């Protein structure tokens, strides 16, 4: 009897141990599978303006975003403004992106409050933060649009964002009001024929080849001639601009005229295009012709002539390099005499 009682005691102890271990295992697994506890985050942004200000951005557990703006004053004994509170009303994917953006500043940190300064932000971070603070749900998709590569640039009086996802290209054009404030966005997909689509994809791949970032903010004035044709094709959704992208040599305009400037484009196949009429910033009329003189000698010898002369020209070559030249350049003067277009005329612009 004693042996049988001893056996039951041992079995009971073993059962308790097994149950305890099982409960601990289940509890730990459940704890590991749980989402991390949601937190309130406060991100304080200081701008670089004078006198400047700060923005306290609070993201609560329910993913509501509240901003308190305080403007400072640079005058002596001038008090700062009363804090102004604004609820950020972004929607859909814009809201999701904004929440991820705010949380990204706290990744890898136990902190729930941080201060950031404008000079420490990347261009895309500053763009995102600016649109968030402006509560621009209509424009926020400019930064929330998914992309492998993105470039942004101005072309005339328009701004453009180009998004690449493999061979798919999407463009968003910012439309401005009469007082030059961003008004709304026009979106379109680039659906050129395969060879032209490849020119754009190859250009983007080359531009990002050695870049640590997957975005660029370009100054379209200082890019190469070929790139200008590519950007024009994207800006105007017109693949005809790509037909002469590889043939471009230089463009030239007369800086003496006191009116909108006409442009002469010279190509290496002995042809030229003379742009003189524009509508909404886009060339809508041009004259096309041929020339017989040697255009390559102009670029080869451009540094041997001075800049003094009766007529001053602005010349931009295929690499995007700019030159100031004049009619003292005999090769250029003889070349222009061979072309029956008037660089002293005024361009026509329509709204």
C-alpha positions in Angstrom: 0.0 0.0 0.0 2.8 2.4 0.9 4.4 1.7 -2.5 1.2 2.4 -4.4 0.6 5.6 -2.4 4.2 6.7 -3.2 3.6 6.1 -7.0 0.4 8.3 -7.0 2.3 11.1 -5.3 5.1 11.0 -7.9 2.6 10.9 -10.7 0.8 13.9 -9.3 4.0 15.9 -9.0 4.9 15.0 -12.6 1.4 16.1 -13.8 1.8 19.5 -12.1 5.2 20.1 -13.6 4.0 19.1 -17.1 0.9 21.4 -16.8 3.1 24.3 -15.6 5.6 24.0 -18.4 2.8 23.8 -20.9 1.1 26.9 -19.6 4.4 28.8 -19.6 5.0 27.7 -23.3 1.5 28.7 -24.4 1.8 32.1 -22.6 5.2 32.9 -24.1 4.0 31.9 -27.6 0.9 34.1 -27.2 3.0 37.0 -26.0 5.4 36.7 -28.9 2.6 36.6 -31.4 0.9 39.7 -30.0 1.4 43.1 -31.8 3.6 45.5 -29.9 1.7 47.9 -27.7 0.6 51.0 -29.6 2.0 54.3 -28.4 1.5 58.0 -28.7 4.3 59.7 -30.6 5.3 63.4 -30.6 7.6 64.7 -33.4 8.6 68.3 -33.0 9.8 69.9 -36.3 11.8 73.2 -36.4 11.8 75.0 -39.7 14.8 77.1 -41.0 12.9 80.3 -41.6 13.5 83.6 -39.8 12.1 84.1 -37.2 10.9 80.6 -37.8 8.6 78.3 -35.9 8.0 74.8 -34.6 5.4 72.2 -35.2 4.4 69.6 -32.6 3.1 66.6 -34.5 1.3 64.1 -32.3 0.3 60.6 -33.6 -2.0 58.9 -31.1 -2.8 55.2 -30.6 -5.8 55.5 -32.9 -3.5 56.9 -35.7 -5.0 60.4 -35.5 -2.6 63.2 -36.3 -2.7 66.5 -34.6 -0.4 69.4 -35.2 0.3 72.4 -32.9 2.0 75.3 -34.7 3.9 78.0 -32.9 5.4 80.9 -34.8 8.2 82.9 -33.3 9.0 86.6 -33.5 12.3 88.3 -34.3 11.4 91.8 -33.0 12.7 92.9 -29.6 10.3 91.9 -26.8 7.9 90.4 -29.3 6.0 87.4 -28.0 5.6 84.2 -29.9 2.2 83.6 -31.5 -0.4 81.6 -29.6 -0.2 77.9 -30.6 -2.5 77.0 -33.4 -3.9 73.4 -33.4 -4.9 71.6 -36.6 -6.2 68.1 -37.2 -4.6 66.5 -40.2 -7.3 65.0 -42.4 -5.5 62.8 -44.8 -7.4 59.9 -46.2 -6.9 56.4 -47.6 -3.4 55.5 -48.7 -2.3 59.1 -47.9 -3.2 58.6 -44.3 -1.4 55.2 -44.1 1.7 56.6 -45.6 1.7 59.6 -43.2 1.4 57.3 -40.2 4.3 55.2 -41.5 6.3 58.3 -42.2 5.9 59.7 -38.6 6.7 56.3 -37.0 9.8 55.9 -39.2 11.6 58.6 -37.1 11.2 56.4 -34.0 12.3 53.1 -35.5 15.1 51.4 -33.4 14.4 53.8 -30.5 12.5 53.5 -27.3 11.8 57.2 -27.4 8.3 58.5 -28.0 9.3 62.1 -28.4 11.8 63.5 -30.8 12.9 66.9 -32.2 14.0 67.3 -35.9 15.4 70.2 -37.8 14.8 71.2 -41.5 18.5 71.1 -42.4 18.7 67.5 -41.2 16.0 66.2 -43.5 16.3 64.7 -46.9 14.5 66.3 -49.8 11.8 63.7 -49.9 11.3 63.9 -46.1 10.9 67.7 -46.3 8.5 67.3 -49.2 6.4 64.8 -47.2 6.5 66.9 -44.1 5.5 70.1 -45.9 2.5 68.5 -47.6 1.5 66.9 -44.3 1.7 70.2 -42.4 -0.3 71.9 -45.2 -3.0 69.2 -44.8 -2.9 68.8 -48.6 -4.8 65.5 -49.1 -5.2 66.5 -52.8 -1.4 66.7 -53.3 -0.1 64.2 -50.8 -0.2 61.4 -53.4 2.9 63.0 -54.9 5.0 61.5 -52.1 2.8 58.5 -51.1 2.7 57.0 -54.7 4.7 53.8 -54.6 7.8 53.7 -56.8 11.1 52.0 -57.5 12.5 55.2 -58.9 11.1 58.7 -58.9 12.3 62.0 -60.4 10.7 65.4 -59.9 11.4 68.5 -62.1 10.0 71.7 -63.4 9.3 72.3 -67.0 8.2 75.8 -67.8 5.3 76.7 -65.6 4.5 73.1 -64.6 6.0 70.7 -62.1 6.2 67.0 -62.7 6.7 63.8 -60.7 7.7 60.7 -62.7 7.3 57.2 -61.1 8.9 54.0 -62.4 7.9 50.5 -61.4 9.8 48.2 -63.7 8.7 49.1 -67.2 5.6 51.0 -66.0 5.9 54.8 -66.0 3.4 57.1 -64.4 3.5 60.9 -64.4 1.8 63.4 -62.1 1.6 67.0 -63.3 1.0 69.7 -60.7 -1.3 72.4 -62.1 -1.0 75.9 -60.7 -3.5 78.7 -60.2 -3.0 82.2 -61.5 -1.2 83.2 -58.3 1.2 80.2 -58.8 -0.1 78.1 -56.0 -0.4 74.4 -56.5 -4.0 73.7 -57.3 -4.5 70.0 -58.3 -2.9 67.1 -60.0 -3.3 65.5 -63.5 -2.2 61.9 -63.6 -1.4 59.8 -66.7 0.4 56.6 -67.7 3.1 56.6 -70.3 2.2 54.1 -73.0 4.7 54.7 -75.8 5.7 52.1 -78.3 8.1 49.6 -76.9 11.3 51.1 -78.3 10.5 54.6 -77.0 9.4 53.2 -73.6 12.8 51.5 -73.4 14.6 54.8 -74.0 12.9 56.2 -70.9 13.5 53.1 -68.8 17.2 53.0 -69.8 17.6 56.7 -69.0 16.1 56.2 -65.5 18.3 53.1 -64.9 21.4 55.0 -65.9 20.6 58.0 -63.8 20.0 55.8 -60.7 22.9 53.4 -61.4 25.3 54.8 -58.8 22.8 56.5 -56.6 22.2 55.6 -52.9 18.7 57.1 -53.2 15.8 56.0 -55.4 14.6 59.6 -56.1 16.0 62.7 -57.7 14.8 66.3 -57.7 16.2 67.7 -61.0 16.8 71.2 -62.3 15.6 70.5 -65.9 17.4 73.7 -67.1 20.9 72.1 -66.5 20.4 68.6 -67.8 21.8 67.1 -71.0 20.1 67.6 -74.4 19.0 64.0 -74.7 17.6 64.1 -71.2 15.6 67.2 -72.1 13.9 65.4 -75.0 13.1 62.5 -72.7 11.6 64.9 -70.1 9.7 66.7 -72.8 8.2 63.5 -73.9 7.1 62.8 -70.4 5.8 66.3 -69.7 3.7 66.5 -72.8 2.9 62.7 -73.1 4.3 62.9 -76.6 6.7 60.3 -77.9 7.7 62.2 -81.0 10.2 64.1 -78.8 12.2 60.8 -78.6 12.7 60.5 -82.3 15.6 63.0 -82.3 16.9 62.5 -78.8 20.1 60.8 -80.0 20.7 63.3 -82.9 20.6 66.5 -80.9 23.8 68.7 -81.0 22.9 72.1 -79.6 20.2 74.7 -79.1 20.7 78.4 -79.6 18.7 81.5 -78.8 19.3 85.3 -79.1 19.7 87.0 -75.7 19.5 90.6 -77.2 15.8 90.4 -77.8 13.5 92.1 -75.2 10.6 89.7 -75.7 9.8 85.9 -75.4 12.7 84.0 -77.0 12.6 81.7 -80.1 14.8 78.6 -80.1 16.8 76.9 -82.8 17.6 73.2 -82.3 20.4 71.7 -84.4 20.7 68.0 -85.1 23.6 65.9 -86.5 21.6 64.6 -89.5 21.8 68.1 -91.1 18.3 69.1 -89.9 17.0 71.8 -87.6 13.8 72.7 -85.8 12.8 76.3 -85.1 10.4 76.7 -82.2 8.5 80.0 -82.2 4.9 79.4 -81.0 4.0 77.9 -77.6 0.7 77.0 -75.9 0.5 76.5 -72.2 4.3 76.2 -72.2 4.4 73.5 -74.9 5.8 74.1 -78.4 2.8 73.8 -80.7 4.3 75.1 -83.9 7.8 74.8 -85.4 9.6 75.2 -88.7 11.7 72.3 -89.9 14.6 72.5 -92.4 18.0 71.5 -93.4 21.5 73.1 -93.3 24.7 72.6 -95.3 27.5 74.1 -93.1 29.6 72.1 -90.6 27.8 72.3 -87.2 30.4 70.2 -85.4 33.1 72.8 -85.9 31.1 75.3 -83.9 31.3 73.2 -80.8 34.9 72.2 -81.4 36.2 75.8 -81.7 33.7 77.6 -79.4 36.4 78.4 -76.8 38.7 80.1 -79.3 36.3 83.1 -79.8 35.6 86.0 -77.4 32.2 86.9 -76.1 32.2 90.4 -77.3 29.9 91.3 -80.3 26.8 93.1 -81.4 24.6 90.0 -80.9 24.9 87.7 -77.9 23.7 84.2 -78.0 23.0 81.5 -75.5 24.1 78.0 -76.6 23.5 74.7 -74.8 25.1 71.5 -76.1 24.1 67.9 -76.0 25.8 67.4 -72.5 23.8 70.3 -71.1 26.8 72.6 -70.9 25.9 76.3 -71.5 28.0 78.8 -73.5 27.7 82.6 -74.0 28.7 83.3 -77.6 28.5 86.3 -80.0 28.5 87.1 -83.7 32.3 87.6 -83.4 32.3 83.8 -83.7 32.7 83.6 -87.5 31.8 79.9 -87.8 28.6 80.4 -85.9 27.7 83.6 -87.9 28.2 81.8 -91.2 26.2 78.8 -90.0 23.2 81.0 -88.9 23.3 82.8 -92.3 22.7 79.4 -93.9 19.4 78.9 -92.0 16.5 81.1 -93.1 15.0 81.6 -89.6 15.1 84.9 -87.6 16.5 84.5 -84.1 15.7 88.2 -83.5 12.0 87.6 -83.8 9.7 87.2 -80.8 8.1 83.9 -79.8 4.3 83.7 -79.5 2.9 82.4 -76.2 -0.7 81.4 -75.5 -2.3 80.5 -72.2 
